[in-house]
Amino acid sequence: MTRFIMSIQEATQLVIDSCKHASGGEVFVTKMPVIRIADLAQVMINELAPHYGYAPADIGIDIIGAKP
């Protein structure tokens, strides 16, 4: 799955940029950073596992699919 993830600062900057371009009544579709959940999980495993005494290769990711 893909999720849109951004910091408060990034979200605020998108709003400010939209306000700068607005002249009244427009709908803005802003470009937001996109990250796949599997990529985020892999980065977290690679970065955090060694701090807790695990090897990243020993930690698996189970794909359970989308939920209704």
MOPAC internal coordinates of N, CA, C and O (Angstrom, degrees):
PM7 1SCF
backbone

  N    0.0000 0     0.00 0     0.00 0    0    0    0
  C    1.4472 1     0.00 0     0.00 0    1    0    0
  C    1.5284 1   108.81 1     0.00 0    2    1    0
  O    1.2310 1   121.59 1   -19.06 1    3    2    1
  N    1.2897 1   114.57 1   160.94 1    3    2    1
  C    1.4646 1   121.47 1   178.93 1    5    3    2
  C    1.5171 1   108.26 1  -120.03 1    6    5    3
  O    1.2310 1   121.03 1   -40.99 1    7    6    5
  N    1.3108 1   115.64 1   139.01 1    7    6    5
  C    1.4575 1   121.15 1   177.56 1    9    7    6
  C    1.5177 1   108.86 1  -131.31 1   10    9    7
  O    1.2310 1   121.24 1   -26.02 1   11   10    9
  N    1.3182 1   115.24 1   153.98 1   11   10    9
  C    1.4540 1   121.62 1   176.04 1   13   11   10
  C    1.5171 1   107.42 1   -98.35 1   14   13   11
  O    1.2310 1   120.87 1   -59.66 1   15   14   13
  N    1.3257 1   115.94 1   120.34 1   15   14   13
  C    1.4487 1   121.19 1  -176.20 1   17   15   14
  C    1.5222 1   108.06 1  -128.83 1   18   17   15
  O    1.2310 1   120.78 1   -49.63 1   19   18   17
  N    1.3287 1   116.11 1   130.37 1   19   18   17
  C    1.4581 1   119.69 1   176.78 1   21   19   18
  C    1.5163 1   109.86 1  -151.55 1   22   21   19
  O    1.2310 1   121.45 1   -20.72 1   23   22   21
  N    1.3000 1   114.84 1   159.28 1   23   22   21
  C    1.4570 1   120.39 1   178.49 1   25   23   22
  C    1.5320 1   109.77 1   -80.57 1   26   25   23
  O    1.2310 1   120.84 1   -12.27 1   27   26   25
  N    1.2975 1   116.00 1   167.73 1   27   26   25
  C    1.4647 1   120.57 1   176.81 1   29   27   26
  C    1.5242 1   109.46 1   -61.45 1   30   29   27
  O    1.2310 1   120.41 1   140.86 1   31   30   29
  N    1.3218 1   116.82 1   -39.14 1   31   30   29
  C    1.4649 1   120.51 1   179.50 1   33   31   30
  C    1.5260 1   111.40 1   -63.46 1   34   33   31
  O    1.2310 1   120.09 1   138.03 1   35   34   33
  N    1.3415 1   117.43 1   -41.97 1   35   34   33
  C    1.4619 1   120.53 1   178.35 1   37   35   34
  C    1.5229 1   111.09 1   -65.02 1   38   37   35
  O    1.2310 1   120.24 1   137.83 1   39   38   37
  N    1.3195 1   117.16 1   -42.17 1   39   38   37
  C    1.4671 1   121.09 1   179.54 1   41   39   38
  C    1.5236 1   110.37 1   -63.68 1   42   41   39
  O    1.2310 1   120.82 1   136.82 1   43   42   41
  N    1.3232 1   116.04 1   -43.18 1   43   42   41
  C    1.4682 1   120.58 1   178.94 1   45   43   42
  C    1.5158 1   110.68 1   -62.05 1   46   45   43
  O    1.2310 1   120.23 1   136.90 1   47   46   45
  N    1.3250 1   117.17 1   -43.10 1   47   46   45
  C    1.4606 1   120.40 1   179.86 1   49   47   46
  C    1.5228 1   111.50 1   -63.64 1   50   49   47
  O    1.2310 1   119.50 1   142.41 1   51   50   49
  N    1.3301 1   118.56 1   -37.59 1   51   50   49
  C    1.4687 1   121.07 1   176.45 1   53   51   50
  C    1.5250 1   111.32 1   -61.84 1   54   53   51
  O    1.2310 1   120.68 1   138.30 1   55   54   53
  N    1.3353 1   116.31 1   -41.70 1   55   54   53
  C    1.4680 1   120.05 1   178.76 1   57   55   54
  C    1.5228 1   110.44 1   -64.96 1   58   57   55
  O    1.2310 1   120.31 1   135.28 1   59   58   57
  N    1.3360 1   117.01 1   -44.72 1   59   58   57
  C    1.4678 1   120.54 1  -179.85 1   61   59   58
  C    1.5222 1   110.58 1   -62.96 1   62   61   59
  O    1.2310 1   119.99 1   135.77 1   63   62   61
  N    1.3281 1   117.63 1   -44.23 1   63   62   61
  C    1.4603 1   121.10 1   178.57 1   65   63   62
  C    1.5278 1   111.44 1   -61.69 1   66   65   63
  O    1.2310 1   120.26 1   139.97 1   67   66   65
  N    1.3284 1   117.11 1   -40.03 1   67   66   65
  C    1.4620 1   120.84 1   178.25 1   69   67   66
  C    1.5202 1   110.76 1   -63.95 1   70   69   67
  O    1.2310 1   120.75 1   138.87 1   71   70   69
  N    1.3251 1   116.18 1   -41.13 1   71   70   69
  C    1.4697 1   120.19 1   178.91 1   73   71   70
  C    1.5196 1   111.59 1   -63.71 1   74   73   71
  O    1.2310 1   120.04 1   144.44 1   75   74   73
  N    1.3155 1   117.53 1   -35.56 1   75   74   73
  C    1.4663 1   121.41 1   179.11 1   77   75   74
  C    1.5276 1   111.26 1   -64.22 1   78   77   75
  O    1.2310 1   120.34 1   145.86 1   79   78   77
  N    1.3321 1   116.96 1   -34.14 1   79   78   77
  C    1.4609 1   121.28 1  -176.05 1   81   79   78
  C    1.5307 1   112.95 1   -91.78 1   82   81   79
  O    1.2310 1   119.92 1   169.05 1   83   82   81
  N    1.3094 1   117.76 1   -10.95 1   83   82   81
  C    1.4609 1   121.07 1  -174.51 1   85   83   82
  C    1.5238 1   111.09 1   -76.88 1   86   85   83
  O    1.2310 1   121.59 1   -38.47 1   87   86   85
  N    1.3345 1   114.56 1   141.53 1   87   86   85
  C    1.4614 1   119.27 1   172.55 1   89   87   86
  C    1.5237 1   110.32 1  -124.87 1   90   89   87
  O    1.2310 1   120.15 1   178.84 1   91   90   89
  N    1.3142 1   117.32 1    -1.16 1   91   90   89
  C    1.4578 1   120.99 1   173.94 1   93   91   90
  C    1.5136 1   113.05 1   131.01 1   94   93   91
  O    1.2310 1   120.36 1   -64.33 1   95   94   93
  N    1.3306 1   116.91 1   115.67 1   95   94   93
  C    1.4497 1   122.39 1   172.52 1   97   95   94
  C    1.5170 1   116.73 1    84.91 1   98   97   95
  O    1.2310 1   119.47 1   179.51 1   99   98   97
  N    1.3344 1   118.61 1    -0.49 1   99   98   97
  C    1.4543 1   119.99 1  -178.53 1  101   99   98
  C    1.5306 1   110.93 1   -74.15 1  102  101   99
  O    1.2310 1   122.17 1   -23.29 1  103  102  101
  N    1.3179 1   113.45 1   156.71 1  103  102  101
  C    1.4550 1   121.00 1   171.06 1  105  103  102
  C    1.5246 1   105.93 1  -114.03 1  106  105  103
  O    1.2310 1   120.61 1   -57.14 1  107  106  105
  N    1.3192 1   116.44 1   122.86 1  107  106  105
  C    1.4587 1   120.88 1  -178.62 1  109  107  106
  C    1.5211 1   109.71 1  -102.59 1  110  109  107
  O    1.2310 1   121.05 1   -47.57 1  111  110  109
  N    1.3253 1   115.59 1   132.43 1  111  110  109
  C    1.4530 1   122.01 1   172.08 1  113  111  110
  C    1.5220 1   104.94 1  -107.17 1  114  113  111
  O    1.2310 1   121.12 1   -77.63 1  115  114  113
  N    1.3035 1   115.46 1   102.37 1  115  114  113
  C    1.4527 1   119.88 1  -172.72 1  117  115  114
  C    1.5262 1   111.64 1   -85.38 1  118  117  115
  O    1.2310 1   121.26 1   -26.77 1  119  118  117
  N    1.3077 1   115.19 1   153.23 1  119  118  117
  C    1.4655 1   121.54 1   177.64 1  121  119  118
  C    1.5206 1   107.99 1   -84.10 1  122  121  119
  O    1.2310 1   121.03 1   -64.49 1  123  122  121
  N    1.3303 1   115.64 1   115.51 1  123  122  121
  C    1.4561 1   120.63 1  -178.64 1  125  123  122
  C    1.5171 1   109.76 1  -112.08 1  126  125  123
  O    1.2310 1   120.88 1   -30.57 1  127  126  125
  N    1.3327 1   115.92 1   149.43 1  127  126  125
  C    1.4666 1   118.51 1   176.53 1  129  127  126
  C    1.5312 1   110.91 1   -63.10 1  130  129  127
  O    1.2310 1   120.48 1   -41.69 1  131  130  129
  N    1.3077 1   116.68 1   138.31 1  131  130  129
  C    1.4593 1   122.43 1  -178.92 1  133  131  130
  C    1.5245 1   108.55 1  -116.55 1  134  133  131
  O    1.2310 1   120.78 1   -41.87 1  135  134  133
  N    1.3270 1   116.12 1   138.13 1  135  134  133
  C    1.4629 1   120.28 1   177.02 1  137  135  134
  C    1.5224 1   108.89 1  -140.57 1  138  137  135
  O    1.2310 1   121.01 1   -43.42 1  139  138  137
  N    1.3121 1   115.67 1   136.58 1  139  138  137
  C    1.4664 1   119.88 1   175.51 1  141  139  138
  C    1.5224 1   108.15 1   -80.42 1  142  141  139
  O    1.2310 1   120.65 1   -39.94 1  143  142  141
  N    1.3189 1   116.36 1   140.06 1  143  142  141
  C    1.4630 1   122.00 1  -178.37 1  145  143  142
  C    1.5326 1   110.40 1   -60.41 1  146  145  143
  O    1.2310 1   119.83 1   140.87 1  147  146  145
  N    1.3253 1   117.93 1   -39.13 1  147  146  145
  C    1.4689 1   120.94 1   179.55 1  149  147  146
  C    1.5270 1   110.86 1   -63.11 1  150  149  147
  O    1.2310 1   120.17 1   141.19 1  151  150  149
  N    1.3412 1   117.29 1   -38.81 1  151  150  149
  C    1.4671 1   120.64 1   177.86 1  153  151  150
  C    1.5243 1   110.85 1   -65.11 1  154  153  151
  O    1.2310 1   120.32 1   137.08 1  155  154  153
  N    1.3232 1   116.98 1   -42.92 1  155  154  153
  C    1.4654 1   121.43 1   178.42 1  157  155  154
  C    1.5216 1   110.68 1   -62.11 1  158  157  155
  O    1.2310 1   120.15 1   136.40 1  159  158  157
  N    1.3279 1   117.31 1   -43.60 1  159  158  157
  C    1.4608 1   121.32 1   179.46 1  161  159  158
  C    1.5227 1   110.81 1   -62.30 1  162  161  159
  O    1.2310 1   120.31 1   137.73 1  163  162  161
  N    1.3363 1   117.02 1   -42.27 1  163  162  161
  C    1.4613 1   120.20 1  -179.11 1  165  163  162
  C    1.5232 1   111.56 1   -65.34 1  166  165  163
  O    1.2310 1   120.19 1   138.68 1  167  166  165
  N    1.3128 1   117.24 1   -41.32 1  167  166  165
  C    1.4682 1   120.52 1   177.84 1  169  167  166
  C    1.5217 1   110.50 1   -63.33 1  170  169  167
  O    1.2310 1   120.61 1   137.20 1  171  170  169
  N    1.3329 1   116.43 1   -42.80 1  171  170  169
  C    1.4632 1   119.63 1   179.69 1  173  171  170
  C    1.5257 1   111.04 1   -63.45 1  174  173  171
  O    1.2310 1   120.25 1   138.65 1  175  174  173
  N    1.3150 1   117.13 1   -41.35 1  175  174  173
  C    1.4695 1   120.75 1   177.92 1  177  175  174
  C    1.5268 1   110.04 1   -62.24 1  178  177  175
  O    1.2310 1   120.67 1   131.51 1  179  178  177
  N    1.3274 1   116.33 1   -48.49 1  179  178  177
  C    1.4628 1   120.71 1  -177.70 1  181  179  178
  C    1.5284 1   112.17 1   -62.14 1  182  181  179
  O    1.2310 1   120.45 1   142.74 1  183  182  181
  N    1.3243 1   116.74 1   -37.26 1  183  182  181
  C    1.4659 1   120.58 1  -176.34 1  185  183  182
  C    1.5226 1   113.03 1   -83.68 1  186  185  183
  O    1.2310 1   120.13 1   141.53 1  187  186  185
  N    1.3336 1   117.35 1   -38.47 1  187  186  185
  C    1.4639 1   120.08 1  -170.89 1  189  187  186
  C    1.5225 1   114.95 1   -96.94 1  190  189  187
  O    1.2310 1   119.64 1   149.61 1  191  190  189
  N    1.3218 1   118.29 1   -30.39 1  191  190  189
  C    1.4654 1   120.56 1  -175.54 1  193  191  190
  C    1.5291 1   112.89 1   -54.62 1  194  193  191
  O    1.2310 1   119.30 1   133.65 1  195  194  193
  N    1.3352 1   118.94 1   -46.35 1  195  194  193
  C    1.4694 1   118.46 1  -179.26 1  197  195  194
  C    1.5355 1   113.41 1   -61.22 1  198  197  195
  O    1.2310 1   120.04 1   149.92 1  199  198  197
  N    1.3210 1   117.52 1   -30.08 1  199  198  197
  C    1.4667 1   120.92 1   179.58 1  201  199  198
  C    1.5288 1   111.80 1   -69.04 1  202  201  199
  O    1.2310 1   120.60 1   159.65 1  203  202  201
  N    1.3244 1   116.47 1   -20.35 1  203  202  201
  C    1.4607 1   121.20 1  -179.26 1  205  203  202
  C    1.5222 1   112.36 1  -108.84 1  206  205  203
  O    1.2310 1   120.57 1  -166.98 1  207  206  205
  N    1.3358 1   116.51 1    13.02 1  207  206  205
  C    1.4536 1   121.04 1   175.03 1  209  207  206
  C    1.5181 1   115.44 1    83.76 1  210  209  207
  O    1.2310 1   120.11 1  -163.02 1  211  210  209
  N    1.3289 1   117.40 1    16.98 1  211  210  209
  C    1.4636 1   121.10 1   179.87 1  213  211  210
  C    1.5255 1   109.71 1  -112.14 1  214  213  211
  O    1.2310 1   121.05 1   -27.00 1  215  214  213
  N    1.3160 1   115.60 1   153.00 1  215  214  213
  C    1.4618 1   120.89 1   170.85 1  217  215  214
  C    1.5281 1   107.59 1   -89.66 1  218  217  215
  O    1.2310 1   119.63 1   -46.19 1  219  218  217
  N    1.3251 1   118.32 1   133.81 1  219  218  217
  C    1.4660 1   119.79 1   179.51 1  221  219  218
  C    1.5252 1   113.54 1   -52.92 1  222  221  219
  O    1.2310 1   120.15 1   145.95 1  223  222  221
  N    1.3323 1   117.31 1   -34.05 1  223  222  221
  C    1.4747 1   120.80 1  -179.39 1  225  223  222
  C    1.5230 1   112.33 1   -66.95 1  226  225  223
  O    1.2310 1   120.13 1   160.18 1  227  226  225
  N    1.3302 1   117.35 1   -19.82 1  227  226  225
  C    1.4674 1   121.25 1  -179.16 1  229  227  226
  C    1.5291 1   113.34 1   -85.29 1  230  229  227
  O    1.2310 1   120.43 1   174.57 1  231  230  229
  N    1.3114 1   116.79 1    -5.43 1  231  230  229
  C    1.4659 1   120.93 1  -177.77 1  233  231  230
  C    1.5171 1   108.60 1  -108.66 1  234  233  231
  O    1.2310 1   120.89 1   -57.93 1  235  234  233
  N    1.3081 1   115.91 1   122.07 1  235  234  233
  C    1.4617 1   120.98 1  -179.49 1  237  235  234
  C    1.5133 1   112.33 1   -97.49 1  238  237  235
  O    1.2310 1   121.32 1   -16.11 1  239  238  237
  N    1.3198 1   115.08 1   163.89 1  239  238  237
  C    1.4593 1   122.17 1   174.66 1  241  239  238
  C    1.5186 1   107.11 1  -117.92 1  242  241  239
  O    1.2310 1   120.55 1   -58.00 1  243  242  241
  N    1.3243 1   116.55 1   122.00 1  243  242  241
  C    1.4621 1   121.43 1   177.46 1  245  243  242
  C    1.5257 1   109.11 1   -94.92 1  246  245  243
  O    1.2310 1   120.49 1   -55.74 1  247  246  245
  N    1.3070 1   116.66 1   124.26 1  247  246  245
  C    1.4672 1   122.24 1   176.63 1  249  247  246
  C    1.5329 1   106.36 1   -89.43 1  250  249  247
  O    1.2310 1   120.37 1   -65.17 1  251  250  249
  N    1.3231 1   116.90 1   114.83 1  251  250  249
  C    1.4613 1   120.25 1  -176.78 1  253  251  250
  C    1.5294 1   112.49 1  -106.25 1  254  253  251
  O    1.2310 1   120.23 1   172.74 1  255  254  253
  N    1.3228 1   117.16 1    -7.26 1  255  254  253
  C    1.4575 1   120.69 1   177.33 1  257  255  254
  C    1.5150 1   112.70 1    85.11 1  258  257  255
  O    1.2310 1   122.06 1    -5.36 1  259  258  257
  N    1.3410 1   113.66 1   174.64 1  259  258  257
  C    1.4625 1   120.34 1  -178.75 1  261  259  258
  C    1.5160 1   110.40 1   -75.41 1  262  261  259
  O    1.2310 1   121.13 1   -32.95 1  263  262  261
  N    1.2829 1   115.44 1   147.05 1  263  262  261
  C    1.4754 1   121.91 1   176.68 1  265  263  262
  C    1.5176 1   109.19 1  -104.13 1  266  265  263
  O    1.2310 1   120.13 1   -29.78 1  267  266  265
  N    1.3246 1   117.36 1   150.22 1  267  266  265
  C    1.4746 1   119.58 1  -179.83 1  269  267  266
  C    1.5254 1   111.00 1   -67.77 1  270  269  267
  O    1.2310 1   120.10 1   180.00 1  271  270  269

